[in-house]
């Protein structure tokens, strides 16, 4: 075999390996992305009630199902449509439950400690599994284009004032999902990226901001002067 042939085989092998890695990465990004269905149209979707205090701004639909109670709009503003029960909210709730189950069935790529604070970390796309609770104190950086899934068996709590999720190097809020086994609490002035689907309830305290969605499958969503934009 000539030197040129050896070089050609080497180049072909490298190209095949690179293509294989790209296909695997693309397959991960595609197959792991849950389908939110009609729930994707909602900025906030509760189950029992949605309550608001202050000048909350929602960019996207607001809904509740199977409950029908939505209070605090106005003074809250919805740039979208409000569904207090009814078939549209029911369908969105059902789609959100399907997405929640799909998230719960994803395979873990990283197992976190029983009680984990992921503030201060920089994470790549993947499925991060928490056997108990998760907290964010400080800055959590999500770096890179792909799907981020956080499977949290118990509670999710973001600290007041200094907690924020930051997206870099192609990371998108539309590719970030927080599957919470009980309830989520977003601290005062905290910044969250992605869709939070909690099995029970979600409390978003004063001035917390969300690029994504807040969805509670079996409880209430409680808002207070928040800015939530569906992504």
Long-range contacts (C-beta under 8 A, 24 or more apart in sequence): 25-146, 28-125, 28-146, 28-147, 29-125, 29-145, 29-146, 29-147, 29-175, 32-106, 32-127, 32-147, 32-149, 33-147, 33-175, 34-99, 34-102, 34-103, 34-177, 35-95, 35-98, 35-99, 35-102, 36-95, 36-96, 36-99, 36-195, 36-213, 37-91, 37-92, 37-94, 37-95, 37-96, 37-98, 37-99, 38-88, 38-91, 38-92, 38-95, 39-92, 39-93, 39-95, 39-96, 39-99, 39-213, 39-215, 40-213, 40-230, 41-80, 41-92, 41-230, 42-80, 42-92, 42-213, 42-215, 42-230, 43-78, 43-80, 43-210, 43-213, 43-214, 43-228, 43-229, 43-230, 44-213, 44-214, 44-215, 44-221, 44-223, 44-228, 45-89, 45-92, 45-93, 45-96, 45-213, 45-214, 45-215, 45-216, 45-221, 46-70, 46-215, 46-216, 46-219, 46-220, 46-221, 47-93, 47-216, 47-217, 47-218, 47-219, 47-220, 48-216, 48-218, 48-219, 48-220, 49-220, 49-221, 50-220, 50-221, 50-222, 50-223, 51-220, 51-221, 51-222, 51-223, 52-76, 52-222, 52-223, 52-224, 53-223, 53-224, 53-225, 54-206, 54-224, 54-225, 55-225, 56-223, 56-224, 56-225, 56-226, 56-227, 56-228, 57-226, 57-227, 57-228, 58-228, 58-229, 59-228, 59-229, 59-230, 60-213, 60-228, 60-229, 60-230, 61-92, 61-230, 63-88, 63-89, 63-92, 63-93, 64-89, 64-221, 65-89, 65-90, 65-92, 65-93, 66-90, 66-93, 72-223, 76-223, 93-217, 96-197, 96-215, 96-217, 97-217, 99-197, 100-179, 100-197, 100-199, 100-217, 103-149, 103-151, 103-177, 103-179, 103-197, 104-151, 104-179, 106-149, 106-151, 108-151, 119-159, 119-163, 123-148, 125-171, 125-175, 127-151, 130-154, 133-157, 135-159, 136-163, 136-165, 136-190, 137-162, 137-163, 138-162, 138-163, 139-163, 139-164, 139-165, 139-166, 140-164, 140-165, 140-166, 141-165, 141-166, 141-167, 141-168, 142-166, 142-167, 142-168, 142-171, 142-176, 142-193, 143-168, 143-169, 143-171, 144-168, 144-169, 144-170, 144-171, 145-169, 145-170, 145-171, 145-172, 145-175, 146-171, 146-175, 147-175, 147-176, 147-177, 148-175, 148-176, 148-177, 148-194, 149-177, 149-179, 150-176, 150-177, 150-178, 150-179, 151-179, 152-178, 152-179, 152-180, 152-181, 153-181, 154-181, 154-182, 155-180, 155-181, 155-182, 155-183, 155-184, 155-185, 156-180, 156-183, 156-184, 156-185, 156-196, 156-198, 157-184, 157-185, 157-187, 158-185, 158-186, 158-187, 158-190, 158-192, 158-208, 159-187, 159-190, 160-187, 160-188, 160-189, 160-190, 160-205, 161-187, 161-188, 161-189, 161-190, 163-187, 163-190, 163-191, 164-190, 164-191, 164-192, 165-191, 165-192, 165-193, 165-194, 166-193, 167-193, 172-231, 173-211, 173-212, 173-231, 174-212, 174-231, 176-212, 183-219, 184-214, 186-210, 193-231, 194-231, 195-231, 204-228
